[in-house]
Amino acid sequence: MKYYIIAGEASGDLHGSNLMKSIYKKDPQADIRFWGGELMEGVGGKLIKHYKDLAFMGFIEVVQNLRTILRNISLCKKDIESFNPDVLIFIDYPGFNMRIAKWAKKIGIPTHYYISPQIWAWKENRIKAIKRDVDYMYVILPFEKDFYEQKHNYPVTFVGHPLIDAIAHYREKEHEDFRVKHNLDERPIIALLPGSRKQEISRLLGEMLSVIHNYPQYQFVIAGAPGQEPVFYEQFIQDKNISFVFNETYALLNIAHAALVTSGTATLETALFRVPQVVLYKGNQISYEIAKRIITLRYISLVNLIMDDDVVVELIQGDCNSKRIEEEFKKIVEGDDREKLLTNYDKLITKLGGAGASDHVADEIIKNSKHLLN
């Protein structure tokens, strides 16, 4: 069969790559065309557009880049129409993907959505478009199935969380000694994960680095986003006690003592590696004020959302400053909060279900697609 996949962020590239591996395993003759990144490209198929050209964060940034976004939507529609896939798969990235889904549904292309838009957080009225334009929805968070089926009478399939598989696959492989490879000494490593978009890196990396001068007993390593260039990070680095790596976030988390993490998928990845963390968020002030009035969730980190509890500390906007970061950082590197966090991480892993998300999704997509084709 012919598959067209759209992933618009680094996390989507990761999950898309594992989904592609499962599709090729179950359908060796699969013809795959996609929007994504290096990880998906490494599996096979044809990359049409890199996600780094799609990453616009916040209300103001989207408005400023509206012309580019509209051009990308037009390009995507033309490429899909030319390819004429049997299956169109969306991975998260709802602002873009839901527009394509509406168009695709009208011209009769079957639509599959893997990793639901977070309509339980905001824009719940998107449920109308999802019911209308998405043939099959595959959800990865335990509470999403009840949200869709009980609250909105829309059947979905819970497949488990793909990060469990991604991290398990990473740990199964042999890896170079991270410290030797990057000329690091034996001091405990603090991972700094400032996000994947330039806007969030610019706002948060400086705040993260503000704590390092008081902690010479640790060495700090920045996880560079795969879509960014090293020169972009160099403007923030003014201390010899800082290193940075690219495309090695898992290798970094695998040996990290603690971490400062931008809100998003990275908070869950850090938890699944059982690394104590403080979660940070600071956005454009206007975008933040708008979001605050729309989003009604108690938490911003996936860890706390899934557990419905204050498992990790979240420092948001005004609280995301050097004083508060250092206060909370000290607790996770030296205080009693470490053991409590690790216990809660174990509970989180149990709640997310078992392994095999990518295989489950591939099975469902192929089964449902064959049903439509027959």
C-alpha positions in Angstrom: 0.0 0.0 0.0 0.9 3.7 -0.3 1.3 5.6 2.9 1.6 9.4 3.3 2.6 10.5 6.8 2.7 14.1 8.2 4.8 14.8 11.3 5.6 18.4 12.1 7.8 18.3 15.2 10.9 16.5 16.6 8.7 14.2 18.7 6.6 13.4 15.7 9.7 12.5 13.8 10.6 10.0 16.5 7.2 8.4 16.7 6.9 8.5 12.9 10.2 6.6 12.5 9.1 3.8 14.8 5.7 3.6 13.1 7.4 3.3 9.7 9.6 0.5 11.0 6.5 -1.4 12.1 4.7 -0.7 8.8 7.7 -2.0 6.8 7.8 -5.1 9.0 4.1 -5.8 8.3 4.0 -4.5 4.8 7.5 -4.9 3.2 6.3 -3.5 -0.1 5.0 -0.3 1.5 5.6 2.9 -0.4 5.9 5.8 2.1 6.1 9.5 1.5 6.3 11.9 4.4 6.9 15.2 6.2 9.2 14.7 9.1 12.9 14.6 9.9 16.2 12.7 9.9 14.8 9.8 12.0 12.0 9.1 9.5 14.4 9.6 6.6 16.7 7.0 8.1 14.0 4.4 8.0 13.2 4.8 4.3 10.6 6.4 2.1 10.8 9.9 0.7 11.1 13.1 2.8 9.2 16.0 1.3 9.5 18.7 4.0 11.6 18.9 7.2 9.7 19.7 10.4 12.2 22.4 11.2 10.6 24.5 8.4 7.2 24.0 10.1 7.9 24.9 13.7 6.0 28.0 14.7 5.2 28.4 18.4 2.5 30.6 20.0 -0.3 32.8 18.6 1.9 35.7 17.7 4.5 33.6 15.9 1.8 31.8 13.9 0.3 35.1 12.7 3.8 36.5 11.8 4.5 33.4 9.7 1.0 32.9 8.2 2.1 33.3 4.6 4.7 30.5 5.0 2.2 28.2 6.7 -0.3 28.7 3.9 2.3 27.9 1.3 3.2 24.7 3.1 -0.5 23.7 3.3 -0.8 24.2 -0.5 2.4 22.3 -1.2 1.2 19.4 1.0 -2.2 19.1 -0.7 -0.6 19.1 -4.2 2.0 16.4 -3.1 -0.7 14.2 -1.6 -2.9 14.5 -4.6 0.0 13.6 -6.9 1.0 10.6 -4.8 -2.6 9.4 -4.3 -2.0 7.4 -1.1 -4.1 4.5 0.2 -3.5 5.8 3.7 -3.0 9.3 5.1 -1.5 9.3 8.6 -1.3 12.4 10.8 1.0 12.5 13.8 0.0 15.2 16.3 0.6 18.7 14.9 -3.1 19.6 14.8 -3.0 23.2 13.5 -1.6 21.9 10.2 -2.9 18.4 10.1 -6.6 19.1 10.8 -6.6 21.5 7.8 -5.2 18.7 5.6 -7.7 16.2 7.1 -10.6 18.3 6.1 -9.4 18.6 2.6 -8.5 14.9 2.3 -11.8 13.7 3.6 -13.6 15.7 0.9 -11.6 14.0 -1.9 -12.0 10.6 -0.4 -8.6 9.8 1.1 -8.9 7.7 4.3 -7.6 9.6 7.3 -5.8 8.1 10.3 -4.7 10.2 13.3 -1.9 8.9 15.5 -1.3 10.8 18.7 -4.5 12.9 19.3 -4.6 16.7 19.2 -4.8 17.7 22.9 -8.4 18.9 22.7 -8.8 17.8 26.3 -6.5 20.8 27.1 -7.9 23.4 24.8 -9.9 23.9 21.6 -12.3 21.1 22.7 -14.6 22.3 19.9 -12.2 20.6 17.5 -14.1 17.4 18.3 -16.6 18.4 15.6 -13.9 18.5 13.0 -12.3 15.3 14.2 -15.6 13.4 14.0 -16.2 14.8 10.6 -12.7 14.5 9.1 -10.8 11.7 10.9 -11.8 8.1 10.1 -9.6 6.5 12.7 -8.0 7.9 15.9 -5.3 6.2 17.8 -4.6 7.6 21.3 -1.6 7.2 23.5 -2.7 8.6 26.9 -4.9 6.5 29.2 -7.4 9.2 29.9 -8.0 10.1 26.3 -10.1 7.0 25.5 -12.6 7.9 28.2 -12.5 11.6 27.1 -13.4 10.7 23.5 -15.8 7.8 24.0 -17.6 8.8 27.2 -17.7 12.5 26.8 -18.0 12.8 23.0 -19.3 9.4 21.8 -16.4 9.1 19.3 -14.7 5.6 19.2 -10.9 5.6 19.5 -8.2 3.0 19.9 -5.8 3.2 22.9 -2.5 1.8 21.7 -0.2 2.6 24.6 2.6 5.2 24.7 5.3 5.0 21.9 8.0 6.5 24.2 8.1 3.2 26.2 9.1 1.4 23.0 11.5 4.1 21.9 13.4 4.1 25.1 13.4 0.3 25.4 14.8 0.1 21.9 17.5 2.6 22.8 18.5 0.7 25.9 18.7 -2.6 24.0 21.5 -1.4 21.8 25.2 -1.1 22.4 26.3 2.5 22.7 29.6 4.4 22.9 30.8 5.6 26.2 29.1 9.0 26.4 31.6 10.6 28.7 34.6 9.5 26.6 32.9 10.5 23.3 32.3 14.1 24.6 35.4 14.5 26.8 33.4 14.7 30.0 34.9 14.0 33.4 33.4 11.8 36.2 31.3 14.5 37.8 27.5 13.9 37.8 25.8 15.2 34.6 23.0 17.7 34.6 20.9 17.6 31.4 19.5 20.8 30.0 16.7 20.3 27.5 15.6 23.8 26.3 13.2 22.5 23.6 13.4 22.3 19.8 12.1 25.7 18.6 14.3 28.8 18.4 11.7 30.9 20.3 11.6 28.6 23.3 15.4 28.0 23.3 16.0 31.7 23.3 13.6 32.3 26.2 14.6 29.3 28.4 18.3 28.4 27.9 19.6 31.5 29.6 17.4 30.9 32.6 18.6 27.3 32.8 22.2 28.4 32.6 21.8 30.9 35.4 22.2 28.1 38.0 25.5 26.6 36.9 27.9 29.0 38.7 26.8 27.7 42.1 27.3 24.1 41.1 30.9 23.4 40.0 30.5 19.8 41.4 28.3 19.0 38.4 28.8 19.3 34.7 26.0 20.7 32.5 25.2 19.3 29.0 22.8 21.0 26.6 20.7 18.7 24.4 20.7 20.5 21.1 17.7 20.0 18.9 18.2 18.1 15.7 16.7 21.0 13.6 19.1 23.7 15.0 22.7 24.6 14.2 25.5 24.6 16.9 26.2 28.3 16.2 22.7 29.2 17.5 23.6 27.8 20.9 27.0 29.3 21.2 25.6 32.8 21.9 24.2 31.5 25.2 27.3 29.7 26.4 29.8 31.8 28.5 31.1 29.1 30.8 33.6 26.3 30.3 31.5 24.0 32.5 29.0 23.6 29.6 29.0 21.1 26.8 26.3 20.4 24.2 25.4 17.4 22.1 23.1 17.0 19.1 20.8 14.0 18.3 21.9 12.4 21.6 19.2 13.3 24.0 18.5 9.7 25.0 22.3 9.1 25.5 22.4 12.2 27.7 19.3 11.2 29.8 20.6 7.7 30.1 23.4 8.9 32.4 22.0 12.2 33.7 21.8 12.8 37.5 19.1 15.4 37.1 17.6 17.7 34.4 16.0 21.1 33.7 13.4 20.5 31.0 11.1 22.6 28.8 7.5 21.6 29.0 6.5 19.1 26.3 7.3 15.5 25.3 10.7 15.8 26.9 9.2 15.9 30.4 7.8 12.4 29.8 11.0 11.1 28.2 13.0 12.4 31.2 10.6 10.6 33.6 10.8 7.3 31.6 14.6 7.5 32.0 13.9 8.0 35.7 15.8 11.3 35.8 14.6 13.8 38.5 13.6 17.1 36.8 12.2 20.6 37.1 9.9 21.6 34.3 10.1 25.1 32.8 7.9 27.2 30.6 8.2 30.8 29.4 6.4 32.0 26.3 5.7 35.3 24.5 3.8 37.3 27.1 0.8 38.1 24.9 0.6 34.4 23.7 0.8 33.3 27.3 -2.0 35.6 28.5 -4.2 34.4 25.7 -3.4 30.7 26.4 -4.0 31.2 30.1 -7.6 32.2 29.4 -8.2 29.3 27.0 -6.5 26.4 28.7 -8.1 25.1 31.8 -5.7 22.3 32.7 -4.1 22.2 36.2 -0.7 21.2 34.7 1.5 21.8 31.7 3.8 18.7 31.9 2.7 15.3 30.6 4.0 13.7 33.8 1.6 15.6 36.0 -1.2 15.4 33.5 -1.1 11.6 33.3 -0.7 11.2 37.1 -3.2 14.0 37.8 -0.8 15.0 40.6 2.1 17.3 41.5 4.8 14.8 40.6 7.3 17.3 39.1 7.7 21.0 39.9 6.5 23.3 37.1 7.9 26.8 36.9 5.7 28.8 34.6 6.2 32.3 33.1 6.9 34.6 36.0 8.0 31.8 38.3 10.5 30.7 35.6 13.4 32.8 36.9 16.9 32.1 38.2 16.0 32.3 41.9 13.1 29.8 41.7 15.0 27.5 39.3 17.9 27.3 41.7 15.5 26.6 44.7 13.9 23.7 43.0 17.1 22.5 41.3 18.8 22.1 44.6 16.0 19.8 45.9 16.3 17.3 43.0 20.1 17.1 43.0 20.7 17.0 46.7 17.4 16.9 48.6 14.9 14.3 49.6 12.7 15.0 46.5 14.9 12.6 44.4 13.6 9.4 45.9 10.0 10.5 46.0 10.2 11.5 42.3 11.7 8.1 41.3 8.9 6.2 43.1 6.3 8.3 41.3 8.0 7.7 38.0 7.6 3.9 38.5 3.8 4.5 39.1 3.7 6.6 35.9 5.3 3.8 33.8 2.7 1.3 35.1 -0.1 3.7 34.3 1.0 4.1 30.7 0.5 0.5 29.9 2.8 -2.0 28.1 5.1 -1.9 25.2 4.2 -2.3 21.5 2.5 1.0 20.6 4.0 1.3 17.2 3.2 -2.3 16.3 -0.4 -1.8 17.6 -0.9 1.3 15.4 0.6 -0.3 12.3 -1.7 -3.3 12.8 -4.8 -1.1 13.2 -3.9 1.1 10.2 -3.3 -1.9 7.9 -6.4 -3.7 9.1 -8.6 -0.7 8.7 -7.1 0.2 5.4 -7.6 -3.2 3.9 -11.2 -3.2 5.1 -11.8 0.1 3.2 -10.0 -1.2 0.1 -11.9 -4.5 -0.1 
